[in-house]
Amino acid sequence: MTRLRLLPVLVFGLVSLLSLKLLSVALTPQAPGPFESKLGDAFARTIKMAREGVSDDQLLTGSTGKKPDKDPKEAKDDKTKAPPTQAERANMTPEQREAAAKETERLRADFNAKAEPEGLRIPPPNNANVAQAGPSAEERALLEKLKDRRGQIEARDRDLELRDSLIKVSERKLDERIGELRSLENQLGQSAAKNDPKTRYRSLVVMYESMKPKEAARVFDRLDVKILLDLVAHMNPRKMSEILAVMDPSAAEKLTVALARQASQGDAQVADSGPQADTELQRLPAPGAPRR
């Protein structure tokens, strides 16, 4: 006896159920959706317009087309429906006059409907003529004031631009003058440095201070006392004392006497000069003050 397997039987059953479901869905008719119904209505309307012979202009612009000609009887009726004249109204009864007035109103309404088929015409506002006539006196005065104010603002802008240009020119000239003064100051400083005794004797002072005391003393023994005084005045006292210690005694004595004499003359000049005189200038009297 063969043994059945459960899995192949289960798969076969599921496939059979799925096939039956698909077959039932395919055979059952479905109701059309909203989009399909709209599409069907549009298609039916298009077929109807094609059968009735609608032109392309009517499809694009929506015009109603040319109306068919009226029959002679209808045209005759329209002529008979014309409003009565003054002579005919005189011979009419009150009921006929009322009917004629109603007919006249109806004809007038039909004419207005044919004359303006697109809608009601809105009458222009009451102030349309006033706006077309031009600005009022107050508006003209306001425009004149605004024009004057604009002219003042433009003139002020021109003045400000002119002042700005003048200020820039003045600043440029001032910078040039400052540059000239700085160059002149540098030149004066260089010339003053050249005329300064310290600058003139600096090279000699550095040279003799860097020499050995004995070698410098040999040179100092042969130099003139006036030259020695100027040179010693700019040298370091400690270096000069070392050189003076190894100099010839007679030359050292002459140099010492000359230095002492120079110092005493300087003190005498300071004592003779006395207190400095007041160099302040006399102030001018104020304008309008009485003179002494």
GROMACS elastic network, one bead per residue, 0.5 to 0.9 nm:
[ bonds ]
;  ai    aj funct       b0    kb
    4     8     6  0.88533   500
    4     9     6  0.83135   500
    5     8     6  0.62729   500
    5     9     6  0.68634   500
    6     9     6  0.53793   500
    6    10     6  0.62255   500
    6    11     6  0.88545   500
    7    10     6  0.51198   500
    7    11     6  0.62846   500
    7    12     6  0.86505   500
    8    11     6  0.52063   500
    8    12     6  0.61623   500
    8    13     6  0.86747   500
    9    12     6  0.51612   500
    9    13     6  0.62643   500
    9    14     6  0.88380   500
   10    13     6  0.51652   500
   10    14     6  0.63641   500
   10    15     6  0.87813   500
   11    14     6  0.52380   500
   11    15     6  0.62647   500
   11    16     6  0.86350   500
   12    15     6  0.52885   500
   12    16     6  0.62461   500
   12    17     6  0.88266   500
   13    16     6  0.51441   500
   13    17     6  0.63216   500
   13    18     6  0.87567   500
   14    17     6  0.51851   500
   14    18     6  0.62347   500
   14    19     6  0.86489   500
   15    18     6  0.51861   500
   15    19     6  0.61980   500
   15    20     6  0.87309   500
   16    19     6  0.51892   500
   16    20     6  0.63271   500
   16    21     6  0.87598   500
   17    20     6  0.51902   500
   17    21     6  0.62442   500
   17    22     6  0.87761   500
   18    21     6  0.51246   500
   18    22     6  0.62826   500
   18    23     6  0.86236   500
   19    22     6  0.53035   500
   19    23     6  0.62068   500
   19    24     6  0.87274   500
   20    23     6  0.51207   500
   20    24     6  0.62271   500
   20    25     6  0.87436   500
   21    24     6  0.52231   500
   21    25     6  0.63116   500
   21    26     6  0.87091   500
   22    25     6  0.51722   500
   22    26     6  0.61989   500
   22    27     6  0.87399   500
   23    26     6  0.51829   500
   23    27     6  0.62898   500
   23    28     6  0.87233   500
   24    27     6  0.52717   500
   24    28     6  0.61182   500
   25    28     6  0.53843   500
   25    29     6  0.82469   500
   26    29     6  0.78152   500
   30    33     6  0.89649   500
   32    35     6  0.80996   500
   32    36     6  0.58341   500
   32    37     6  0.62640   500
   33    36     6  0.52564   500
   33    37     6  0.61771   500
   33    38     6  0.87448   500
   34    37     6  0.50963   500
   34    38     6  0.62266   500
   34    39     6  0.85569   500
   35    38     6  0.51929   500
   35    39     6  0.61127   500
   35    40     6  0.85531   500
   36    40     6  0.60558   500
   36    41     6  0.86473   500
   37    40     6  0.50264   500
   37    41     6  0.62314   500
   37    42     6  0.86891   500
   38    41     6  0.51135   500
   38    42     6  0.62441   500
   38    43     6  0.85636   500
   39    42     6  0.51970   500
   39    43     6  0.61383   500
   39    44     6  0.86138   500
   40    43     6  0.50323   500
   40    44     6  0.60856   500
   40    45     6  0.85780   500
   41    44     6  0.50839   500
   41    45     6  0.61416   500
   41    46     6  0.85974   500
   42    45     6  0.50826   500
   42    46     6  0.61764   500
   42    47     6  0.86973   500
   43    46     6  0.51043   500
   43    47     6  0.63104   500
   43    48     6  0.86937   500
   44    47     6  0.51430   500
   44    48     6  0.62193   500
   44    49     6  0.87242   500
   45    48     6  0.50447   500
   45    49     6  0.61995   500
   45    50     6  0.85965   500
   46    49     6  0.51697   500
   46    50     6  0.61874   500
   46    51     6  0.86738   500
   47    50     6  0.50923   500
   47    51     6  0.62415   500
   47    52     6  0.87466   500
   48    51     6  0.51251   500
   48    52     6  0.62393   500
   48    53     6  0.86766   500
   49    52     6  0.51495   500
   49    53     6  0.61647   500
   49    54     6  0.55594   500
   49    55     6  0.88961   500
   50    53     6  0.52892   500
   50    54     6  0.63232   500
   50    55     6  0.88588   500
   51    54     6  0.80364   500
   54    57     6  0.84492   500
   54    58     6  0.66540   500
   54    59     6  0.73730   500
   54    65     6  0.85424   500
   55    58     6  0.54889   500
   55    59     6  0.66548   500
   55    65     6  0.82362   500
   56    59     6  0.50113   500
   56    60     6  0.62629   500
   56    61     6  0.85483   500
   57    60     6  0.52136   500
   57    61     6  0.57880   500
   57    62     6  0.73112   500
   57    63     6  0.71435   500
   57    65     6  0.84547   500
   58    61     6  0.54514   500
   58    64     6  0.65250   500
   58    65     6  0.66921   500
   59    62     6  0.57028   500
   59    63     6  0.78915   500
   60    63     6  0.83023   500
   62    65     6  0.88333   500
   63    66     6  0.89759   500
   64    67     6  0.80716   500
   66    69     6  0.89454   500
   67    70     6  0.87203   500
   70    73     6  0.80448   500
   70    74     6  0.61279   500
   70    75     6  0.64606   500
   71    74     6  0.52778   500
   71    75     6  0.63428   500
   71    76     6  0.86550   500
   72    75     6  0.50063   500
   72    76     6  0.60645   500
   72    77     6  0.85486   500
   73    76     6  0.50166   500
   73    77     6  0.61752   500
   73    78     6  0.86806   500
   74    78     6  0.62224   500
   74    79     6  0.86909   500
   75    78     6  0.50398   500
   75    79     6  0.63484   500
   75    80     6  0.87066   500
   76    79     6  0.50760   500
   76    80     6  0.62531   500
   76    81     6  0.86208   500
   77    80     6  0.50324   500
   77    81     6  0.61666   500
   77    82     6  0.89898   500
   78    82     6  0.67324   500
   79    82     6  0.54749   500
   80    83     6  0.84736   500
   81    84     6  0.85986   500
   81   103     6  0.77607   500
   81   107     6  0.88354   500
   82   103     6  0.84976   500
   82   104     6  0.81024   500
   82   107     6  0.83877   500
   83   100     6  0.67758   500
   83   101     6  0.83056   500
   83   103     6  0.72431   500
   83   104     6  0.59055   500
   83   107     6  0.84326   500
   84    87     6  0.80910   500
   84    88     6  0.58816   500
   84    89     6  0.64703   500
   84   100     6  0.71102   500
   84   104     6  0.88411   500
   85    88     6  0.52541   500
   85    89     6  0.62590   500
   85    90     6  0.88083   500
   86    89     6  0.50905   500
   86    90     6  0.63390   500
   87    90     6  0.52397   500
   87    91     6  0.68166   500
   88    91     6  0.53752   500
   88    92     6  0.64199   500
   89    92     6  0.50482   500
   89    93     6  0.81667   500
   89    96     6  0.83478   500
   89    97     6  0.65766   500
   89   100     6  0.85497   500
   90    93     6  0.83014   500
   92    95     6  0.79363   500
   92    96     6  0.56859   500
   92    97     6  0.61062   500
   93    96     6  0.51930   500
   93    97     6  0.62204   500
   93    98     6  0.87253   500
   94    97     6  0.50221   500
   94    98     6  0.62003   500
   94    99     6  0.86205   500
   95    98     6  0.51791   500
   95    99     6  0.62483   500
   95   100     6  0.85948   500
   96    99     6  0.50366   500
   96   100     6  0.60384   500
   96   101     6  0.85626   500
   97   101     6  0.61114   500
   97   102     6  0.86301   500
   98   101     6  0.50723   500
   98   102     6  0.62805   500
   98   103     6  0.86235   500
   99   102     6  0.51434   500
   99   103     6  0.61765   500
   99   104     6  0.86117   500
  100   103     6  0.50117   500
  100   104     6  0.61136   500
  100   105     6  0.86576   500
  101   104     6  0.50176   500
  101   105     6  0.62570   500
  101   106     6  0.86199   500
  102   105     6  0.51086   500
  102   106     6  0.61910   500
  102   107     6  0.86703   500
  103   106     6  0.50175   500
  103   107     6  0.61808   500
  103   108     6  0.85602   500
  104   107     6  0.51326   500
  104   108     6  0.61145   500
  104   109     6  0.85790   500
  105   108     6  0.50461   500
  105   109     6  0.61252   500
  105   110     6  0.86076   500
  106   109     6  0.50980   500
  106   110     6  0.62091   500
  106   111     6  0.86234   500
  107   110     6  0.50542   500
  107   111     6  0.61501   500
  107   112     6  0.86524   500
  108   111     6  0.50530   500
  108   112     6  0.62023   500
  108   113     6  0.85846   500
  109   112     6  0.51232   500
  109   113     6  0.61315   500
  109   114     6  0.86276   500
  110   113     6  0.50822   500
  110   114     6  0.62121   500
  110   115     6  0.85541   500
  111   114     6  0.51285   500
  111   115     6  0.60039   500
  111   116     6  0.86379   500
  112   116     6  0.60936   500
  112   117     6  0.82416   500
  113   116     6  0.54537   500
  113   117     6  0.56646   500
  113   118     6  0.89420   500
  113   119     6  0.87089   500
  114   117     6  0.56037   500
  116   119     6  0.62120   500
  116   120     6  0.71740   500
  116   121     6  0.77734   500
  117   120     6  0.83414   500
  118   121     6  0.88612   500
  122   125     6  0.89858   500
  123   126     6  0.89632   500
  124   127     6  0.83633   500
  124   128     6  0.65924   500
  125   128     6  0.55428   500
  125   129     6  0.85712   500
  126   129     6  0.72289   500
  126   130     6  0.81828   500
  127   130     6  0.50332   500
  127   131     6  0.62594   500
  127   132     6  0.87055   500
  128   131     6  0.51902   500
  128   132     6  0.62687   500
  128   133     6  0.85863   500
  129   132     6  0.50956   500
  129   133     6  0.60230   500
  130   133     6  0.50872   500
  130   134     6  0.69434   500
  130   135     6  0.83710   500
  130   136     6  0.88162   500
  131   134     6  0.58226   500
  131   135     6  0.72104   500
  132   135     6  0.85675   500
  133   136     6  0.88145   500
  135   138     6  0.80142   500
  135   139     6  0.57463   500
  135   140     6  0.63480   500
  136   139     6  0.52110   500
  136   140     6  0.62176   500
  136   141     6  0.86578   500
  137   140     6  0.50709   500
  137   141     6  0.61464   500
  137   142     6  0.85803   500
  138   141     6  0.50526   500
  138   142     6  0.61240   500
  138   143     6  0.85601   500
  139   142     6  0.50056   500
  139   143     6  0.60877   500
  139   144     6  0.85645   500
  140   143     6  0.50073   500
  140   144     6  0.61502   500
  140   145     6  0.86333   500
  141   144     6  0.50613   500
  141   145     6  0.62407   500
  141   146     6  0.86361   500
  142   145     6  0.50818   500
  142   146     6  0.61728   500
  142   147     6  0.85426   500
  143   146     6  0.50518   500
  143   147     6  0.60631   500
  143   148     6  0.86123   500
  144   148     6  0.61779   500
  144   149     6  0.85390   500
  145   148     6  0.50966   500
  145   149     6  0.60723   500
  145   150     6  0.84901   500
  146   149     6  0.50026   500
  146   150     6  0.60434   500
  146   151     6  0.85843   500
  147   150     6  0.50624   500
  147   151     6  0.62619   500
  147   152     6  0.87298   500
  148   151     6  0.50439   500
  148   152     6  0.62650   500
  148   153     6  0.86839   500
  149   152     6  0.50461   500
  149   153     6  0.62039   500
  149   154     6  0.86140   500
  150   153     6  0.51022   500
  150   154     6  0.61648   500
  150   155     6  0.85838   500
  151   154     6  0.51226   500
  151   155     6  0.61358   500
  151   156     6  0.85720   500
  152   155     6  0.50817   500
  152   156     6  0.61058   500
  152   157     6  0.85629   500
  153   156     6  0.50419   500
  153   157     6  0.61348   500
  153   158     6  0.86483   500
  154   157     6  0.50206   500
  154   158     6  0.62552   500
  154   159     6  0.86975   500
  155   158     6  0.50786   500
  155   159     6  0.62722   500
  155   160     6  0.86784   500
  156   159     6  0.50192   500
  156   160     6  0.61631   500
  156   161     6  0.85841   500
  157   160     6  0.50702   500
  157   161     6  0.61502   500
  157   162     6  0.85838   500
  158   161     6  0.50814   500
  158   162     6  0.61556   500
  158   163     6  0.86198   500
  159   162     6  0.50410   500
  159   163     6  0.61430   500
  159   164     6  0.85013   500
  160   163     6  0.50521   500
  160   164     6  0.60321   500
  160   165     6  0.85843   500
  161   164     6  0.50015   500
  161   165     6  0.61992   500
  161   166     6  0.86438   500
  162   165     6  0.51541   500
  162   166     6  0.62217   500
  162   167     6  0.86202   500
  163   166     6  0.50202   500
  163   167     6  0.60565   500
  163   168     6  0.85425   500
  164   167     6  0.50952   500
  164   168     6  0.62035   500
  164   169     6  0.86724   500
  165   168     6  0.50970   500
  165   169     6  0.62467   500
  165   170     6  0.86493   500
  166   169     6  0.50750   500
  166   170     6  0.61262   500
  166   171     6  0.85542   500
  167   170     6  0.50310   500
  167   171     6  0.60659   500
  167   172     6  0.85589   500
  168   171     6  0.50711   500
  168   172     6  0.61802   500
  168   173     6  0.86696   500
  169   172     6  0.51202   500
  169   173     6  0.62497   500
  169   174     6  0.85759   500
  170   173     6  0.51027   500
  170   174     6  0.60229   500
  170   175     6  0.85478   500
  171   175     6  0.61010   500
  171   176     6  0.85765   500
  172   175     6  0.51440   500
  172   176     6  0.62662   500
  172   177     6  0.86724   500
  173   176     6  0.50477   500
  173   177     6  0.61565   500
  173   178     6  0.86021   500
  174   178     6  0.60911   500
  174   179     6  0.85452   500
  175   178     6  0.50494   500
  175   179     6  0.61676   500
  175   180     6  0.86578   500
  176   179     6  0.50875   500
  176   180     6  0.62977   500
  176   181     6  0.87346   500
  177   180     6  0.50518   500
  177   181     6  0.62046   500
  177   182     6  0.86120   500
  178   181     6  0.50714   500
  178   182     6  0.61415   500
  178   183     6  0.86267   500
  179   182     6  0.51223   500
  179   183     6  0.62209   500
  179   184     6  0.85959   500
  180   183     6  0.51690   500
  180   184     6  0.61427   500
  180   185     6  0.85436   500
  181   184     6  0.50087   500
  181   185     6  0.60176   500
  181   186     6  0.85739   500
  182   186     6  0.61860   500
  182   187     6  0.86234   500
  183   186     6  0.50951   500
  183   187     6  0.62734   500
  183   188     6  0.86954   500
  184   187     6  0.50369   500
  184   188     6  0.61657   500
  184   189     6  0.85261   500
  185   188     6  0.50750   500
  185   189     6  0.60487   500
  185   190     6  0.85601   500
  186   189     6  0.50244   500
  186   190     6  0.61685   500
  186   191     6  0.86568   500
  187   190     6  0.51373   500
  187   191     6  0.62440   500
  187   192     6  0.85733   500
  188   191     6  0.51085   500
  188   192     6  0.60020   500
  188   193     6  0.84477   500
  189   192     6  0.50718   500
  189   193     6  0.60496   500
  189   194     6  0.85874   500
  190   193     6  0.50819   500
  190   194     6  0.62860   500
  190   195     6  0.88107   500
  191   194     6  0.50568   500
  191   195     6  0.63313   500
  191   196     6  0.86718   500
  192   195     6  0.50866   500
  192   196     6  0.60375   500
  193   196     6  0.51455   500
  193   197     6  0.85511   500
  193   198     6  0.85944   500
  193   199     6  0.63243   500
  193   200     6  0.85997   500
  194   197     6  0.81314   500
  194   199     6  0.64033   500
  194   200     6  0.68997   500
  195   198     6  0.87364   500
  195   199     6  0.74436   500
  195   200     6  0.72983   500
  196   199     6  0.52881   500
  196   200     6  0.64390   500
  196   201     6  0.88759   500
  197   201     6  0.60897   500
  197   202     6  0.82126   500
  197   230     6  0.87822   500
  197   234     6  0.86129   500
  198   201     6  0.53020   500
  198   202     6  0.56579   500
  198   234     6  0.67163   500
  199   202     6  0.51160   500
  199   203     6  0.77818   500
  200   203     6  0.71381   500
  200   204     6  0.81727   500
  201   204     6  0.52706   500
  201   205     6  0.59641   500
  201   206     6  0.85629   500
  201   230     6  0.83654   500
  201   231     6  0.67852   500
  201   234     6  0.72420   500
  202   205     6  0.50992   500
  202   206     6  0.61044   500
  202   207     6  0.84803   500
  202   234     6  0.78843   500
  202   235     6  0.88551   500
  203   206     6  0.52573   500
  203   207     6  0.61245   500
  203   208     6  0.87769   500
  204   207     6  0.50144   500
  204   208     6  0.61704   500
  204   209     6  0.84273   500
  204   231     6  0.77974   500
  205   208     6  0.53830   500
  205   209     6  0.59697   500
  205   210     6  0.84708   500
  205   231     6  0.69957   500
  205   232     6  0.83408   500
  205   234     6  0.69277   500
  205   235     6  0.58036   500
  205   236     6  0.85424   500
  206   209     6  0.52239   500
  206   210     6  0.61052   500
  206   211     6  0.87638   500
  206   235     6  0.83510   500
  207   210     6  0.53427   500
  207   211     6  0.65218   500
  208   211     6  0.51220   500
  208   212     6  0.79980   500
  208   213     6  0.84935   500
  208   215     6  0.88689   500
  208   216     6  0.61161   500
  208   235     6  0.87153   500
  209   212     6  0.77090   500
  209   213     6  0.82263   500
  209   216     6  0.82150   500
  209   235     6  0.75630   500
  209   236     6  0.79239   500
  209   239     6  0.63484   500
  209   240     6  0.80683   500
  210   213     6  0.89374   500
  211   214     6  0.83551   500
  211   215     6  0.66159   500
  211   216     6  0.61808   500
  212   215     6  0.54451   500
  212   216     6  0.62410   500
  212   217     6  0.85859   500
  212   243     6  0.81480   500
  213   216     6  0.51639   500
  213   217     6  0.59553   500
  213   218     6  0.87261   500
  213   239     6  0.79297   500
  213   240     6  0.84346   500
  213   242     6  0.59845   500
  213   244     6  0.81477   500
  213   245     6  0.84436   500
  213   246     6  0.69324   500
  213   247     6  0.86301   500
  214   217     6  0.50273   500
  214   218     6  0.63944   500
  214   219     6  0.89700   500
  214   242     6  0.87117   500
  214   243     6  0.66453   500
  214   246     6  0.59808   500
  214   247     6  0.74379   500
  215   218     6  0.53364   500
  215   219     6  0.67985   500
  215   220     6  0.89330   500
  215   243     6  0.85559   500
  216   219     6  0.53073   500
  216   220     6  0.62463   500
  216   221     6  0.87619   500
  216   243     6  0.64349   500
  216   247     6  0.85369   500
  217   221     6  0.60996   500
  217   222     6  0.89447   500
  217   243     6  0.54029   500
  217   244     6  0.68527   500
  217   245     6  0.84914   500
  217   246     6  0.61796   500
  217   248     6  0.76892   500
  218   221     6  0.53577   500
  218   222     6  0.70869   500
  218   246     6  0.86439   500
  218   247     6  0.68139   500
  218   248     6  0.80842   500
  219   222     6  0.56098   500
  219   223     6  0.65693   500
  220   223     6  0.51771   500
  220   224     6  0.82197   500
  220   225     6  0.89555   500
  220   228     6  0.72165   500
  220   243     6  0.85668   500
  220   244     6  0.88059   500
  220   247     6  0.74156   500
  220   248     6  0.89648   500
  220   251     6  0.79789   500
  220   252     6  0.88958   500
  221   224     6  0.84972   500
  221   247     6  0.64650   500
  221   248     6  0.63087   500
  221   250     6  0.86751   500
  221   251     6  0.55661   500
  221   252     6  0.77721   500
  222   251     6  0.82112   500
  223   226     6  0.85499   500
  223   227     6  0.69226   500
  223   228     6  0.66266   500
  224   227     6  0.54723   500
  224   228     6  0.62462   500
  224   229     6  0.87736   500
  225   229     6  0.61357   500
  225   230     6  0.88754   500
  225   251     6  0.87477   500
  225   254     6  0.74567   500
  225   255     6  0.63149   500
  225   258     6  0.73584   500
  226   229     6  0.51616   500
  226   230     6  0.66195   500
  226   231     6  0.87684   500
  226   258     6  0.84143   500
  227   230     6  0.53698   500
  227   231     6  0.62044   500
  227   232     6  0.85204   500
  228   231     6  0.50546   500
  228   232     6  0.57851   500
  228   233     6  0.83224   500
  228   255     6  0.74873   500
  229   232     6  0.52562   500
  229   233     6  0.60767   500
  229   234     6  0.89941   500
  229   255     6  0.75028   500
  229   258     6  0.74725   500
  229   259     6  0.68253   500
  229   262     6  0.87346   500
  230   233     6  0.53074   500
  230   234     6  0.69727   500
  231   234     6  0.56382   500
  231   235     6  0.66060   500
  232   235     6  0.51140   500
  232   236     6  0.79876   500
  232   237     6  0.81248   500
  232   240     6  0.70914   500
  233   236     6  0.83532   500
  233   237     6  0.86521   500
  234   237     6  0.88500   500
  235   238     6  0.86414   500
  235   239     6  0.73172   500
  235   240     6  0.66756   500
  236   239     6  0.53928   500
  236   240     6  0.61755   500
  236   241     6  0.86815   500
  237   241     6  0.60009   500
  237   242     6  0.87282   500
  238   241     6  0.51451   500
  238   242     6  0.65614   500
  238   243     6  0.89079   500
  239   242     6  0.53211   500
  239   243     6  0.64925   500
  239   244     6  0.87143   500
  240   243     6  0.50810   500
  240   244     6  0.59608   500
  240   245     6  0.85536   500
  241   245     6  0.61343   500
  241   246     6  0.89930   500
  242   245     6  0.52914   500
  242   246     6  0.69656   500
  243   246     6  0.56213   500
  243   247     6  0.63710   500
  244   247     6  0.51609   500
  244   248     6  0.83436   500
  244   249     6  0.89017   500
  244   252     6  0.62373   500
  245   248     6  0.85459   500
  245   249     6  0.86899   500
  245   252     6  0.81218   500
  246   249     6  0.83899   500
  246   252     6  0.88559   500
  247   250     6  0.84587   500
  247   251     6  0.68707   500
  247   252     6  0.59706   500
  248   251     6  0.52951   500
  248   252     6  0.59573   500
  248   253     6  0.84788   500
  249   252     6  0.50208   500
  249   253     6  0.59905   500
  249   254     6  0.86663   500
  250   253     6  0.50179   500
  250   254     6  0.62917   500
  250   255     6  0.86793   500
  251   254     6  0.51661   500
  251   255     6  0.62160   500
  251   256     6  0.86038   500
  252   255     6  0.51547   500
  252   256     6  0.61181   500
  252   257     6  0.86551   500
  253   256     6  0.51306   500
  253   257     6  0.62040   500
  253   258     6  0.86129   500
  254   257     6  0.52210   500
  254   258     6  0.61635   500
  254   259     6  0.86310   500
  255   258     6  0.51220   500
  255   259     6  0.61580   500
  255   260     6  0.86490   500
  256   259     6  0.51356   500
  256   260     6  0.61968   500
  256   261     6  0.85805   500
  257   260     6  0.51321   500
  257   261     6  0.60713   500
  257   262     6  0.85567   500
  258   261     6  0.50834   500
  258   262     6  0.60980   500
  258   263     6  0.86091   500
  259   262     6  0.51312   500
  259   263     6  0.62365   500
  259   264     6  0.87104   500
  260   263     6  0.51150   500
  260   264     6  0.62112   500
  260   265     6  0.86646   500
  261   264     6  0.51201   500
  261   265     6  0.61822   500
  261   266     6  0.86280   500
  262   265     6  0.51895   500
  262   266     6  0.62798   500
  262   267     6  0.88302   500
  263   266     6  0.51564   500
  263   267     6  0.64178   500
  263   268     6  0.87817   500
  264   267     6  0.51496   500
  264   268     6  0.62182   500
  264   269     6  0.86935   500
  265   268     6  0.50578   500
  265   269     6  0.62005   500
  265   270     6  0.86656   500
  266   269     6  0.52240   500
  266   270     6  0.63596   500
  266   271     6  0.87629   500
  267   270     6  0.51283   500
  267   271     6  0.62191   500
  267   272     6  0.86717   500
  268   271     6  0.50492   500
  268   272     6  0.60725   500
  268   273     6  0.85492   500
  269   272     6  0.51530   500
  269   273     6  0.61443   500
  269   274     6  0.89733   500
  270   273     6  0.53463   500
  270   274     6  0.68983   500
  271   274     6  0.56509   500
  271   275     6  0.88746   500
  273   276     6  0.74395   500
  274   277     6  0.87655   500
  276   279     6  0.83203   500
  278   281     6  0.84849   500
  280   283     6  0.87042   500
  283   286     6  0.89261   500
  284   287     6  0.88478   500
  285   288     6  0.82932   500
  285   289     6  0.64763   500
  285   290     6  0.82038   500
  285   291     6  0.74875   500
  286   289     6  0.55798   500
  286   290     6  0.88024   500
  287   290     6  0.87875   500
